[in-house]
Amino acid sequence: MTHEFKKIIEAYAKVFALGKQAVLATLVEVNGSSYRKEGVRMLVLENSETIGAVSGGCVEKEVVRQAQSVFKTGQSKLISYDGRYRLGCEGTLFLFLEKLSIAEEVLFKIQQSFIRRASFILTTFYGDVSSVGGGTTIQFNDERYPISDVHQKVNLPHLYSQTLQPVFQLYIIGTEYDAVSLSRQASFLGWEVIVVNTTKTIKSTDEFTGAKKIINTLENEDEELCIDAETAVVLMNHNYAKDLLFLKKLKNSRPIYIGLLGAKKRREQLLNTLIEEDLEVSETFLELIHGPTGLDIGAVTPQEIAVSIVSEIIMMTKNKALTHLQSNTVFKLCSVT
């Protein structure tokens, strides 16, 4: 969700610079089933343009309509949307609408938190559907700031608090054609993609749709990879020696996922060599390595393989088992050898 909030902040910064107003809608509560879950947000601009979404597309028009009174009065409010009669869903959505008013120094802190990959907490205080008032605060470590035009939490019975982690990022080690497909697929999900080029040919972001950055290792041999718990790495060098070299470089880092192209036998060879050459490599690190990378969905084309890889990464980040939603039957993962 962080990448969605980042887009909202980027849009707000533009209207803020123009002296325009914006209303933030936050899904704070769901009773029953819903397409989206609590914590999703959308921004409504004065011209009714929206950034982000709080549903599959059915609720947004109502949010824009309800936001007009917030623009007019400045009073934040809670609205409900019963999906049983309007959407065919079995849930009721509760959305909190507030006029944003982020101080310039706070806006700068938010933007810096994205750059530094620091987490922060958003807490929304709100009343009942029949009441007005309330607002949202943002907290960096022990510092808390209001981001609403009217922030009032006295005698408000409800709050929704959410910790937003850094935007998820993917390091793609390699620049072959399959890396292009993976970059495109990952960026479509809102991930920040960094491509590491290990060849002698200089590459640019123009060659990789959606890539945030290209690291040409011959030019930047000493550049450190910024890897944290919100990071996945996929080795796509198609070169055994280069993959082994990067595994050695990664051994002290703790991404959530490391993927290897190639057959299961290739993974075993790489890990055996890694252990032989570095007895200090930890079991914890070895357990992060998945090879062959991706889910066994019968993928053949580079585009399908990219889907299988990001699907496995998503599954790991959500700590989910592989199931069919229709039957809710759990299946074991199969590896292509």
N, C-alpha and C positions, 0 to 999 in steps of 0.2 A: 504493500500500500504506500510505502514511502515515495516511490517514483511518481505516484499520482498526486501526492501532496506537494512534491517538488514542482510539478507542472502548475499546480494551483498558485504556489508562491511566485513562480516566474511570471505568471499572468497578472497576479496582483501587483507585483513590482512595476509592471508597465502602466497599469491604470493609476497606481499611486503617484507615479511620476507626472501623469497628466491631470491629477487632481480629481479623478473620477472615483465613484463609489462601487463597492462590490459586496455581495451577500454570500456568506458561506453556509452551506447546508451540510449537516453531519447526521448520518444514520446512527442514532444513539441506542436504539432498542428495536428488537424484532420479536414479535410473538408469533410462533409458528415458522413455516418455511419461507425462504426468501431467496431470490437470485443472488443478491449480495448480502454480506454480513455486516455487523456493527463495525463502525470505524471508517467506512468509506465516505468520501466527501465530494462535493461539487461546488464550483464557484459560479455565481450568477452575476453578470455585469449589467450595467444600466440599460444597455441596448438589447437585453435578453439573451445575449450570447452566453454560452455555458462552457465551462472547462471541467472535465471529469464527469462521473456518473454515479448514481446511487442505486441504479437498478439496471435491468436489461434494456431500458429505453422507454418504459411505459410511465414511470413516475416523474420524469424530468419536467414535462410540461406543467404538471401541477406545482412542482417546486418553483418554477419560474413565475407562475401566477401568484403563488403565495408570497413570494419574495417581494412583490411590488409594495405591499403594506409595510414591510421592513425598510425598504428604501424611503418610503414616505414618512413614517413615524419615527424610525430609528429604534423601535422596540423589537427586541428579539422575541421569538416565540417557538413553541413546539407544535408541530402538526402531525396528524396521523393519516395513514393511507391504508385502507382495507383492501388487500389484494384478493380476497375471496370473491368479491363482486366485480372488481375491475380488471384483474389480471388472470384469474383462474388459479392463482397461487393460494396456499393455505396459511398465509401469514399477514400480519398487520405491521406496517412499518411506522416508526416514530422518528421524525426528522426535526432537528433543531436548526432554526434559521437565525442568523445574526449578521449584523453589519460589521464587516471587518474594519479595524482601525489600528494597524500595526505601526508603532513608532519606528522611525527610520533606523535607530540604533538596534532595535529588536529585529527588524527585517534583515539588517546586516548580520546579526548573530545567527539567524536561521540559515541564511545563505552560506555563512562560514561553516556551519555544522554539516551541511551537505559536502562541502569541499574537504573538510577534515574527517569525514565519515564518522561523525559523532552521533549518538542516539539522543533523543529528547522525548519529553512526555507532554502530551496534549490532554488536558482535562476540561470537560464541558460540564458546567453546572446549569441545570434547567428545572423548570417546574412541571405542572401538568398541562394538558392540552388547553384547558380553559384559562391558563395564566400567561403573563408576559414576563419578560426579564430573564436574566441569566447571561452566560457568556463562557468563553473559552480562554484558558491560560496555557502558556507554553513554558516548559521548565527545562533549563540547561543546568545539570548538576543541582546546586542548591539555589539557583536564581530562577524566579518565576515572574512572568510578565503577562499582562492581559493582551489579547489580540482582537478584542471586540470593541466596537464603538461604545457600547454600554455593557459594562461587566458588573454583574450584581449576583452574589451568591448567598446573600443573607436570606434565611427561611426558604431556601429552595430544597426540595426533598430528594432530588436525584442528581447523580453525577455519572459521567462516563469518562474513564481514564484509559489512555492508550500510550504505550511506549512504541515509538517509531525507530526502528533500527536503520543503519545506513542503507542506501539503495543497493540492492543485490548486484554483484558484479561477476563477470565471467572473463577469465583470462584464457584466450585461445593461443596455444603455443604452436605456431605453424601458419603457413600462408598459402596452402594449396586450395584447389577449387572447393573442397568440402568445408574448409574454414570460412569461405565466403558465405556459404549457405547457413552455417551455424551462426555467424555474426548477424545475418539478417533475421533469423528466427529468434535469437536471444534478445536483440534490440526491440523486436516487435512486442516482447513481453515486458518491456520497460527496464530490462537489465542494462547496466553500463558495461560495454564490451571493450576490452583492451586486447589487441592482437600483438603477439610477440613474434617478430620476424627474425628467423635464425639463418636466413640466406644472405648471400653477398649482394643481392639486388635490393635496393632501397624501395620500400613500399610506403604508400600513403593511405589515409582514411578514405580517399575517393574510391579505392579498390575494394572496400569492405563496407557494405551498406549497414549503417547504424553504429559502426565502431566509433567509440569516443576518442580512442587514442591508438597510435601504432608505436611500438617500441622496436626500433631497428637495432638489434643487439651489437652489430659491428660499430655503430656510432655511440651506443650507450651501454658499453660492457659492464659498467659499474652501477647502473640504475637498479635500485631495489624495487621488487614487486611489492605493492601494497596489498598484502593478503591478510584478511581477517576472517571472522566466523561467518560473514555474509558474502563469501567468495567461493566460486567454483573454478576449477582449472581443468581444461581438457588438452591433453597432449596430442597434437595432430601433425607431427613432423614427418611421419612416414619414414623415420630414420631411427634405428635402434640406439645408436650412440648418443644422438641428441636427446632422445627421451630419457635415457639413463642420466645424462648430464643434468637435465632439469629436475629429475627426481631428487638428485643429490642437493640441488639448490633449494628445493622445497622442503627438505626433511625436517627443518625446525619450524615450519609454519603449520597452521592448523586451519586450512580451508574446510568447508563442509563436504567437499567432494573433489576427487581427482579422477579424471577419466582417461583411459588409454585406448587408442585405436588398435585393432588387430585381434587375433585369436587369443583364447585363454592361455594357450601354451606360451605365447609371446609375453604375456603378463607374468607368468611364472618364471620365465627366464630373466626378465628384467628385475623382478623382486629378489631372485636368488643371487644375481650379480650384485645388486645393491647391498644386500646383507653381507655378502662375502667381502666387498670393498669397504664397507662401513659397518662395523659391528655395533655401533652406537645407535643405529636407526631404531626407532621405537615401534612397538606393536601398535600403538595408537595411530601412528602415521601410516603404517602399512594397511590398516583397516580402512583408511580413507580412499584407497586406490581401487577403482572399479575397472575391470577389463575383461571382456570387451565393454566399452562404454555404451550406455544406452539400454533401452528396453527391447526385448525381442518382439517387435510388432510386425516382423516381415519386411522391414525397411530395405530398399534396394537403391534408390536414387540418393544423391547427396542431400536433397531436400527432405526426404523421408528419414534419412539417418539423423539429420539435424533435429527433427521432431522427436525421434526416439531418445536422443541425448538429453534435450531439455526436459523431456517428460520424466526421465530418471532423476534429473537434478531436482525438479519440482517435488517429486515423491520423497526425496531425501530431505529437502528443506521442511516439508510438512510432516515428516516422520510417519508416512502412510505406507500401508501394505498395498500391493497391486490387487485391485478388485474390479469387477464389473458393477457399475452403479445399479444396473437392472436387477441383478441377482444377489448382489452384496457377497458374492463368493470370493474367498481369498485364493489367489493363485500364486504359486511359487515362480520366481524369476527364472527364466531359461537363458542360457548363454549360447551364442553361436560360436562354434569352434571350427 
